[in-house]
Amino acid sequence: MASQSRLVVGLVGGSHLVNHAYFMLLPPVFGPLRADLGLTDAQLGVALGAVGVVVTALQLPFGSLSDSRGRTPVLAISLAFGALGALLTATAQSYAWLLAASVVTGVGIAGHHPAHYPLIGAATTPDTRGRAYSVHGFTGALGFAVPPAVVAAAATLGLDWRLAIGAIAVVGAVYGGACLLAFDRYVARDITHPTSDADRAGRSPGRDRSLLDRARRELRSVVASPPIVALTVLWFLTSAAGWGIKQYTATLLSTGYGFPDATANVAVSAMLTVGAVVIFGGGYLTDRYAAGPVLVGGYAALVAVAGLLSLGTVPVVGAVALVLVLSATVDGSRPARAALADALSTDDAAGKNFGLLTIGISGGAAVAPPVLSTLVARFGVTAAFQAIAALGVVAIALTGVVLSASGTALVGRIQPGD
């Protein structure tokens, strides 16, 4: 990648790490919040849910703003509100205060995908985009691990949880300022600001219609694209499968294969680490061949691995080997999904499209818990993995629908010079 492309990917990757850290602020401090503020588990669940509701609700508005006004204004809102939300969380003195902090944090988190993906798409070429998206995915995975690690380190040192969350807020704010300054000084405007049809015609996009009319028109334009709608459902399915893998793999190893709980949890940690690293392999394969083969291969592996584990008859060594690659079957295809979405998006619709796709991610994470927990309660944990395998089958079929509807072939491609 050219130097400016590397700079954009690095800056966006750092922003992804920071935003995902904001997403994980509350779970590591549930215990202190119960003790300090006298909160119940239900109240903490509402506070955590408020973040997700705000993130989902603002995807299309932020996507529209990203497409009409620029990627960096949305990035600035995201980084500023995220840091402010973290600071409010660290200083919360009441439940109402914590709820307000959750809403502010949600506003910050909501802007990162509608800004990040279009920035990467504009800064890279088709033969480097998969690897760029793999960096984005890897830094996001690191971000989820930051708050638990920082809170644990603070507790080990005898420091208050508020200092830990406050430190994340300060570091995030400093990074946000440096990131935005770098974009302003070193990144070309044609990367940070899209060119719409209206701009090319020399007129303001909103001059001849009301804000409400524009919002309706933009929503219709997004949902009227069959490939994007189908891809949104695909992101929903993979989000649901990923949630099930993370939540129930330790239980499967414990109840289905007789692993001690501690060993099962270590195996899950190793599985997630392998998945994060395999993201880079998925990016490389996407660039070398095409998104289609990577997606189909990943989902086929998901079907095979989840299906075999659900049998409960795999030898212990084999079960460990399968678990280590289980998360990678989904994580490795993430760069391909993003690259395919970018290929299906025009420059002035990428923000809205990725906003809609993020709603698919949020929807999968919201639907999977009640559905899979019901299956586990009635039929045992192996039923969850049978369901995950079934999601993989549907994902393969839907990938074919997306590629067919977009006129993209499933066959691979060789990049020039290979």
C-alpha positions as CSV (number, residue, x, y, z in Angstrom):
1,M,0.0,0.0,0.0
2,A,1.1,3.6,-0.6
3,S,2.3,5.7,2.3
4,Q,-1.0,7.6,2.5
5,S,-3.0,4.4,2.4
6,R,-0.9,3.0,5.2
7,L,-1.5,6.1,7.2
8,V,-5.2,6.0,6.8
9,V,-5.4,2.3,7.6
10,G,-3.3,2.9,10.7
11,L,-5.3,5.8,11.9
12,V,-8.6,4.1,11.3
13,G,-7.3,0.9,13.0
14,G,-6.4,2.9,16.1
15,S,-9.8,4.5,16.1
16,H,-11.4,1.0,15.9
17,L,-9.4,-0.1,18.9
18,V,-10.5,2.9,20.9
19,N,-14.1,2.6,19.9
20,H,-14.3,-1.1,20.8
21,A,-12.7,-0.3,24.1
22,Y,-15.5,2.1,24.8
23,F,-18.0,-0.7,23.8
24,M,-16.6,-2.9,26.6
25,L,-16.4,-0.3,29.4
26,L,-19.2,-1.6,31.6
27,P,-18.9,-5.4,31.8
28,P,-15.5,-5.4,33.6
29,V,-16.8,-3.0,36.3
30,F,-20.2,-4.6,37.0
31,G,-19.1,-5.7,40.4
32,P,-17.8,-2.2,41.5
33,L,-20.9,-0.6,40.1
34,R,-23.1,-2.9,42.1
35,A,-21.2,-2.0,45.3
36,D,-20.6,1.7,44.7
37,L,-24.0,2.7,43.3
38,G,-26.2,-0.1,44.7
39,L,-27.3,-1.2,41.2
40,T,-29.0,-4.5,40.3
41,D,-28.1,-6.8,37.5
42,A,-31.2,-5.7,35.7
43,Q,-30.3,-2.0,35.9
44,L,-26.8,-2.8,34.7
45,G,-28.3,-4.8,31.8
46,V,-30.4,-1.8,30.9
47,A,-27.4,0.5,30.9
48,L,-25.5,-1.8,28.7
49,G,-28.5,-2.3,26.4
50,A,-28.8,1.5,26.1
51,V,-25.4,1.6,24.4
52,G,-26.5,-0.9,21.8
53,V,-29.9,0.8,21.2
54,V,-28.2,4.1,20.5
55,V,-25.6,2.6,18.3
56,T,-28.2,0.8,16.2
57,A,-30.5,3.8,15.9
58,L,-27.8,6.2,14.7
59,Q,-26.2,4.0,12.0
60,L,-28.2,5.3,9.1
61,P,-28.1,9.0,10.2
62,F,-24.4,8.8,10.7
63,G,-24.0,7.0,7.4
64,S,-26.0,9.7,5.6
65,L,-23.8,12.4,7.3
66,S,-20.7,10.5,6.3
67,D,-21.8,10.4,2.7
68,S,-23.1,14.0,2.5
69,R,-20.6,16.0,4.7
70,G,-17.5,13.8,4.9
71,R,-16.0,10.9,6.8
72,T,-13.8,12.9,9.2
73,P,-16.7,15.0,10.7
74,V,-18.4,11.7,11.7
75,L,-15.0,10.4,12.9
76,A,-14.6,13.5,15.1
77,I,-18.1,13.1,16.6
78,S,-17.4,9.4,17.2
79,L,-14.0,10.0,19.0
80,A,-15.2,13.0,21.0
81,F,-18.4,11.5,22.3
82,G,-16.8,8.2,23.0
83,A,-14.1,9.8,25.2
84,L,-16.8,11.9,26.9
85,G,-18.9,8.9,27.5
86,A,-16.0,7.0,29.1
87,L,-15.2,10.0,31.3
88,L,-18.9,10.3,32.4
89,T,-18.8,6.5,33.2
90,A,-15.7,6.9,35.3
91,T,-17.3,9.7,37.3
92,A,-20.9,8.3,37.6
93,Q,-22.5,9.0,41.0
94,S,-26.0,7.7,40.3
95,Y,-27.9,5.3,38.0
96,A,-29.3,8.3,36.0
97,W,-25.7,9.5,35.5
98,L,-24.7,6.1,34.3
99,L,-27.6,5.9,31.9
100,A,-26.6,9.3,30.5
101,A,-23.0,8.1,30.2
102,S,-24.2,5.0,28.3
103,V,-26.2,7.2,25.8
104,V,-23.3,9.5,25.2
105,T,-20.9,6.5,24.8
106,G,-23.4,5.0,22.3
107,V,-23.4,8.2,20.2
108,G,-19.6,7.9,20.0
109,I,-19.5,4.3,19.1
110,A,-22.3,4.7,16.5
111,G,-20.1,6.8,14.2
112,H,-17.1,4.6,13.8
113,H,-18.3,2.1,11.2
114,P,-20.0,4.7,8.9
115,A,-16.7,6.6,8.9
116,H,-14.1,3.8,9.1
117,Y,-15.1,1.5,6.2
118,P,-15.5,4.3,3.6
119,L,-12.2,5.8,4.6
120,I,-10.4,2.5,4.1
121,G,-12.3,1.9,0.9
122,A,-11.3,5.4,-0.5
123,A,-7.7,5.1,0.6
124,T,-7.0,1.6,-0.8
125,T,-7.0,-0.3,-4.1
126,P,-9.0,-3.5,-4.8
127,D,-5.8,-5.6,-4.5
128,T,-4.9,-4.2,-1.1
129,R,-8.3,-3.7,0.4
130,G,-8.7,-7.1,2.0
131,R,-5.5,-6.7,4.0
132,A,-6.5,-3.2,5.0
133,Y,-9.8,-4.5,6.4
134,S,-8.0,-7.3,8.2
135,V,-6.0,-4.7,10.1
136,H,-9.2,-3.0,10.9
137,G,-10.7,-6.2,12.2
138,F,-7.6,-7.1,14.3
139,T,-7.4,-3.8,16.0
140,G,-11.1,-4.0,16.8
141,A,-10.5,-7.4,18.5
142,L,-7.7,-5.9,20.5
143,G,-10.0,-3.0,21.6
144,F,-12.5,-5.5,23.2
145,A,-9.6,-6.8,25.3
146,V,-8.5,-3.4,26.6
147,P,-11.0,-2.6,29.4
148,P,-10.8,-6.0,31.1
149,A,-7.0,-5.9,31.1
150,V,-6.8,-2.3,32.3
151,V,-9.4,-2.9,35.1
152,A,-7.6,-6.0,36.2
153,A,-4.3,-4.3,36.2
154,A,-5.7,-1.4,38.3
155,A,-7.2,-3.9,40.8
156,T,-3.9,-5.7,41.1
157,L,-2.2,-2.4,41.9
158,G,-4.9,-1.5,44.4
159,L,-6.3,1.3,42.3
160,D,-10.0,2.3,42.0
161,W,-12.0,1.2,39.0
162,R,-12.8,4.8,38.3
163,L,-9.1,5.5,37.6
164,A,-9.0,2.6,35.2
165,I,-12.0,3.8,33.1
166,G,-10.7,7.4,33.4
167,A,-7.4,6.4,32.0
168,I,-9.1,4.8,29.0
169,A,-11.1,8.0,28.5
170,V,-7.9,10.2,28.6
171,V,-5.9,8.0,26.3
172,G,-8.9,7.8,23.9
173,A,-9.2,11.6,23.9
174,V,-5.5,12.1,23.3
175,Y,-5.6,9.6,20.5
176,G,-8.7,11.2,19.0
177,G,-7.1,14.6,18.8
178,A,-3.9,13.2,17.3
179,C,-5.9,11.1,14.8
180,L,-8.0,14.0,13.6
181,L,-5.0,16.3,13.3
182,A,-3.2,13.8,11.2
183,F,-6.2,13.4,8.9
184,D,-6.5,17.2,8.5
185,R,-2.8,17.7,7.7
186,Y,-1.7,14.6,5.8
187,V,-4.7,12.9,4.2
188,A,-6.1,14.1,0.9
189,R,-9.6,15.5,0.7
190,D,-10.8,13.1,-1.9
191,I,-10.3,10.3,0.7
192,T,-12.0,12.1,3.6
193,H,-14.9,13.7,1.6
194,P,-17.0,11.8,-0.9
195,T,-18.0,13.2,-4.2
196,S,-21.8,12.8,-4.8
197,D,-23.7,13.2,-8.0
198,A,-25.0,16.5,-6.7
199,D,-21.5,17.8,-6.0
200,R,-20.5,16.9,-9.6
201,A,-23.4,18.9,-10.8
202,G,-22.3,21.9,-8.8
203,R,-25.3,22.1,-6.4
204,S,-25.9,21.4,-2.8
205,P,-27.4,17.9,-2.2
206,G,-30.1,19.3,0.2
207,R,-31.0,22.6,-1.5
208,D,-34.1,21.4,-3.3
209,R,-35.6,19.1,-0.7
210,S,-36.4,19.1,3.0
211,L,-34.3,17.1,5.5
212,L,-37.1,14.7,6.0
213,D,-37.5,14.1,2.3
214,R,-33.8,13.5,2.0
215,A,-33.8,11.0,4.8
216,R,-36.7,9.1,3.2
217,R,-35.0,9.2,-0.2
218,E,-31.7,7.9,1.2
219,L,-33.4,5.1,3.2
220,R,-35.3,4.0,0.1
221,S,-32.1,4.0,-1.9
222,V,-30.3,1.8,0.6
223,V,-33.1,-0.8,1.0
224,A,-33.8,-0.8,-2.7
225,S,-30.4,-2.4,-3.4
226,P,-31.0,-6.2,-3.3
227,P,-27.3,-7.0,-2.9
228,I,-26.8,-4.7,0.0
229,V,-30.0,-6.0,1.7
230,A,-28.9,-9.6,1.2
231,L,-25.4,-8.7,2.5
232,T,-27.0,-7.1,5.6
233,V,-28.8,-10.4,6.3
234,L,-25.4,-12.2,5.8
235,W,-23.8,-10.0,8.3
236,F,-26.7,-10.7,10.7
237,L,-26.2,-14.5,10.3
238,T,-22.5,-14.3,10.9
239,S,-22.9,-12.1,13.9
240,A,-25.4,-14.5,15.4
241,A,-23.0,-17.4,14.7
242,G,-20.1,-15.6,16.2
243,W,-22.0,-14.7,19.3
244,G,-23.0,-18.4,19.8
245,I,-19.4,-19.5,19.3
246,K,-18.0,-17.1,21.9
247,Q,-20.8,-17.9,24.5
248,Y,-21.2,-21.6,24.3
249,T,-17.8,-23.2,23.3
250,A,-16.6,-23.4,26.9
251,T,-19.9,-25.0,28.0
252,L,-19.7,-27.5,25.1
253,L,-16.2,-28.5,26.2
254,S,-17.2,-28.8,29.8
255,T,-20.5,-30.7,29.5
256,G,-19.9,-32.5,26.2
257,Y,-16.3,-33.4,26.4
258,G,-15.6,-33.5,30.1
259,F,-13.1,-30.6,30.2
260,P,-12.5,-28.9,33.6
261,D,-14.0,-25.4,33.5
262,A,-10.6,-23.7,33.8
263,T,-9.2,-25.7,30.9
264,A,-12.3,-25.0,28.8
265,N,-11.9,-21.3,29.3
266,V,-8.2,-21.4,28.4
267,A,-9.2,-23.2,25.2
268,V,-11.7,-20.5,24.4
269,S,-9.1,-17.7,25.0
270,A,-6.8,-19.6,22.6
271,M,-9.6,-19.9,20.1
272,L,-10.3,-16.2,20.1
273,T,-6.6,-15.4,19.7
274,V,-6.3,-17.7,16.7
275,G,-9.4,-16.1,15.2
276,A,-7.9,-12.6,15.6
277,V,-4.7,-13.7,13.9
278,V,-6.4,-15.5,11.1
279,I,-8.1,-12.3,10.1
280,F,-4.8,-11.4,8.4
281,G,-4.9,-14.6,6.4
282,G,-8.4,-13.8,5.3
283,G,-7.4,-10.4,4.1
284,Y,-4.5,-11.8,2.1
285,L,-6.7,-14.4,0.4
286,T,-9.3,-11.8,-0.4
287,D,-6.7,-9.7,-2.1
288,R,-5.1,-12.6,-4.0
289,Y,-8.3,-14.3,-5.2
290,A,-11.7,-12.7,-4.5
291,A,-14.2,-12.2,-1.7
292,G,-16.5,-15.0,-2.9
293,P,-14.2,-18.0,-2.5
294,V,-13.0,-16.7,0.9
295,L,-16.6,-16.4,2.1
296,V,-17.8,-19.7,0.8
297,G,-14.7,-21.5,2.2
298,G,-15.0,-19.9,5.6
299,Y,-18.7,-20.8,5.9
300,A,-18.1,-24.3,4.7
301,A,-15.5,-24.7,7.4
302,L,-17.9,-23.3,9.9
303,V,-20.5,-25.9,8.9
304,A,-18.0,-28.7,9.1
305,V,-16.3,-27.7,12.4
306,A,-19.5,-26.7,14.3
307,G,-21.3,-29.8,13.0
308,L,-18.5,-32.2,14.1
309,L,-18.3,-30.6,17.5
310,S,-22.1,-30.9,18.0
311,L,-21.8,-34.7,17.7
312,G,-20.0,-34.9,21.0
313,T,-18.1,-38.0,19.8
314,V,-14.9,-36.4,18.6
315,P,-11.8,-37.5,20.4
316,V,-10.5,-35.0,23.0
317,V,-7.4,-34.0,21.0
318,G,-9.6,-33.6,17.9
319,A,-12.1,-31.5,19.8
320,V,-9.3,-29.2,21.0
321,A,-8.0,-28.8,17.4
322,L,-11.5,-28.1,16.1
323,V,-12.2,-25.5,18.8
324,L,-9.0,-23.7,18.0
325,V,-10.1,-23.0,14.5
326,L,-13.8,-22.6,15.2
327,S,-13.8,-18.8,15.6
328,A,-11.4,-18.4,12.7
329,T,-14.0,-19.8,10.3
330,V,-16.0,-16.6,10.9
331,D,-13.2,-14.2,11.7
332,G,-11.2,-15.1,8.7
333,S,-14.0,-14.1,6.4
334,R,-14.5,-10.6,7.9
335,P,-12.2,-8.8,5.4
336,A,-13.9,-10.5,2.5
337,R,-17.4,-9.4,3.7
338,A,-16.1,-5.8,4.1
339,A,-14.4,-5.9,0.7
340,L,-17.5,-7.2,-1.0
341,A,-19.6,-4.5,0.7
342,D,-17.2,-1.9,-0.6
343,A,-17.3,-3.3,-4.1
344,L,-21.1,-3.0,-4.0
345,S,-21.1,0.6,-2.8
346,T,-20.7,3.9,-4.7
347,D,-18.5,6.6,-3.2
348,D,-21.5,8.6,-2.0
349,A,-23.4,5.7,-0.5
350,A,-20.7,3.8,1.3
351,G,-21.5,5.4,4.7
352,K,-25.2,4.5,4.5
353,N,-24.5,1.0,3.3
354,F,-22.0,0.2,6.0
355,G,-24.4,1.8,8.5
356,L,-27.1,-0.7,7.4
357,L,-24.6,-3.6,7.5
358,T,-23.7,-2.6,11.1
359,I,-27.4,-2.8,11.9
360,G,-27.2,-6.4,10.7
361,I,-24.3,-7.0,13.1
362,S,-26.3,-5.5,16.0
363,G,-29.4,-7.5,15.1
364,G,-27.5,-10.7,15.1
365,A,-26.1,-10.0,18.6
366,A,-29.5,-9.1,19.8
367,V,-31.4,-12.1,18.4
368,A,-28.9,-14.8,19.1
369,P,-28.9,-14.8,22.9
370,P,-32.6,-15.5,23.4
371,V,-32.9,-18.0,20.5
372,L,-29.7,-20.0,21.3
373,S,-30.3,-19.9,25.1
374,T,-33.8,-21.3,24.5
375,L,-32.3,-24.1,22.3
376,V,-29.7,-24.9,25.0
377,A,-32.3,-24.9,27.8
378,R,-34.6,-27.4,25.9
379,F,-32.1,-29.6,24.0
380,G,-28.7,-29.1,25.5
381,V,-25.6,-27.2,24.3
382,T,-25.1,-29.4,21.3
383,A,-28.3,-27.9,19.8
384,A,-26.6,-24.5,19.8
385,F,-23.8,-25.8,17.6
386,Q,-26.2,-27.6,15.3
387,A,-27.9,-24.2,14.9
388,I,-24.5,-22.5,14.2
389,A,-23.8,-25.1,11.6
390,A,-27.2,-24.4,10.0
391,L,-26.5,-20.7,10.0
392,G,-23.3,-21.6,8.0
393,V,-25.4,-23.4,5.4
394,V,-27.7,-20.5,5.0
395,A,-24.7,-18.1,4.8
396,I,-23.2,-20.1,1.9
397,A,-26.5,-19.9,0.0
398,L,-26.9,-16.2,0.8
399,T,-23.4,-15.5,-0.4
400,G,-24.3,-17.0,-3.7
401,V,-27.4,-14.8,-3.8
402,V,-25.3,-11.7,-3.1
403,L,-22.7,-12.5,-5.7
404,S,-25.3,-13.4,-8.3
405,A,-27.4,-10.3,-7.7
406,S,-24.3,-8.1,-8.0
407,G,-23.0,-9.8,-11.1
408,T,-19.9,-10.9,-9.2
409,A,-18.6,-14.4,-10.0
410,L,-17.7,-17.0,-7.4
411,V,-14.5,-17.9,-9.3
412,G,-11.3,-16.6,-8.0
413,R,-9.1,-13.9,-9.7
414,I,-5.4,-13.6,-9.9
415,Q,-4.0,-10.1,-9.3
416,P,-1.6,-8.6,-11.8
417,G,1.9,-9.7,-11.2
418,D,1.0,-12.9,-9.4
